[in-house]
Amino acid sequence: MTEHTSSEARDGLVTSLKGKVKEAAGAVTGNDSLTVEGQLEQTEAEARKEANAQDAVAKTEQTEAQQEIAAARHTAANEGRAAAVDAGITKSQARQVAAAQQRAADLAAEREKQSGQTVAEQKAADRVSDARDDAASRVREAHRLEQEARSAHEASQTSAEAAERAAERAREDARRLDDDAGRA
């Protein structure tokens, strides 16, 4: 990657220098077309330099977005496993979710590969937005699963408390019966 970037930088520098030489030669000789050609080459070199800079920014943002997605997936996977234990989600469902996430990531990578270089800033902004949307969706899902687990826990706790009260009543009844039997 750096070899490619270095080569492009050298090419841009050579094109820019050729343009300056042509522009200066055209100015000295009074050849307007040579001056214009030199200016065009300099403009081309500057545009190439800007495109390379935008591409580098886009690649950096893509890497950051991929890292954010990986972190969000890791967090979501951890939360999903904890929620699965509490809520009783099956392993099959977790595999399906992971497979769907992998397919989505593969499709996104394929689209990125096929799309080539477009406007670098828009692509980077889209990736960041998608990563944030995905992370927000995962957080919402984790909260939903956590709420389900809490509800199930509260229902179990209420049921246990009711059973405890029923057992206490049964013990009281047994003591009364035992007392009545002892008096008789």
N, C-alpha and C positions, 0 to 999 in steps of 0.2 A: 504494500500500500504506500509506504513512504518512498520507495523507488519510483512508483508511478507519479506520485505528487512531485518529487524532485525533478523528474523528467518534464512534467508539465510546466514547472516553474522555470526550468532552463529554456524550454521552447518559448514561453511567454517573454522571457528576458531577451532572447535572441530576436523575436519578432518585434519587440518594442525598440530595441537598438537599431534593427534594420529600418524601422519606420522613421526613427530620428535621423538616421544617416540620409535616407531618401528625402526627408523633409528639408534637411539642411542643404543637400546637394541641389534640390529643386529651387530653394530660395537663392542660392549663390548663382546658379545658372539661369535663373528666371524661368524655369520650366514648371509651370503651375500644375500640370498633371502629375509630375513627380512629387511635388510638394503635397498634393492632395492624397496621392497613393501612400506617402509616408505617414500622413496624419491618420488615414484609414487603418494602416497596420498598427499604429499606436493605439487607436481606439479598439481595434480587435484584441490586442494584447491585454488592454485594461479590462475589456468585457470578459475575456477568458479568465483573467485573474479573479474577477468578482465571482464568476460562476464557480471557480474552484473553491473560493472561500465559502460560498453558500453551500456547496456540496459538502465541504468539511464540517460546517455547522450542522447540516442536516444529518450527516453520519454520526456526529457526536450526540445530537438530540435523539437519533434513532437508538443509539446504544443506551442512552439514559432511559429512554422510554422502555426498552426491552428489560433493563435492570429493574425499573419500577414494576413492570408487569410480572417479572419473575418474583420480586419481593411480595407483590400482591397475591400472586398464586401461592407462594409459600405460606403467607399469612392466612389466606383463605383455606388452604389445605389443612393447616394446623387447627384453625377454628372449626373447619368442617369435620375433622376427626373427633375433636372434643364434643361437638354438637351431635355427631353420629352416635357416640357412646351414650350421651344423655337422652337423645331423642329416639334412638333405636334405628337409625338409618342403616340400611344394609350395605355390605361391601360392594355389591353389584351396582348400586346407585352411585357410589363414590367413584367406581371405575368408569361409569358412563359419563359422569361429570368431567372427570379428568380427560377421557377420550375426546369429549366434545371440546374442551378447552384446547387440547392439543390440535384437533382438526382446525379450530378457529385460528390458532397461532400459525399452523402450516398454511392455511389459506391466505392469511395476512402476509406471510413471508413470500408466498408465491405471487400474490398481487404486487407486492413491493418489487420483486425480482422482475416481473413482466412489465411493470409500468415504466421502467427506465427513469431517467432524470427529468422531472417536471419542475415546477416551481418549488425549490428546496424548502423555503420557509413554510409554505402551506402544508406540505407533507409532514414536516416535523410537528407543526401545530396540530394536525389531524391525529398523528400518533400519540402525542401527549394527551389530547382530548379523549381519544379512545382508551388510553391507559387509565385516565382518571375515571371515565365512565365505568370501565370494567372494575376498577378498584371500589368505586362507590356501590356498584351492583353487588359485589362480593360482600362488602360490609353490611349492606341491607340484608342479604341472605343470611349472613352470620348472625345478625341481630334477630332475624325471624326465627332461626333455629334455636337460638339461645332463649327466646321468649317461649317457644314451644316446650323446651326442656324445663324451663321454670314452671310453666303451667302444669306440666306432667308431674313435676316434683311437688308442687303445691297440692295437686289433687291426691297424690300418694300420701302426703303428710296429713291432709284432712281425713282421708280414709283411715290412716293409722290412728289418728286421734279419736275418731269415732269408734274404732275397734277397741281402743284402750278404755274408753268410757263404758262400752258395752261389757268389757271384761270386768271392770270395777263394779258395775251393777250386778254382774253375775256373782262376784265374790261376796258382795253385800248380801245378796239373796241367799247364797250358800251359808254365810255366817248366821243369818236369821233362822234359816231352817235348822242349822246345827244347834243354835240356842234353843229353839222350840223343841227339838228332839231331846235335848238334855233336860228340859223342864218336865217333859212328859214321862 
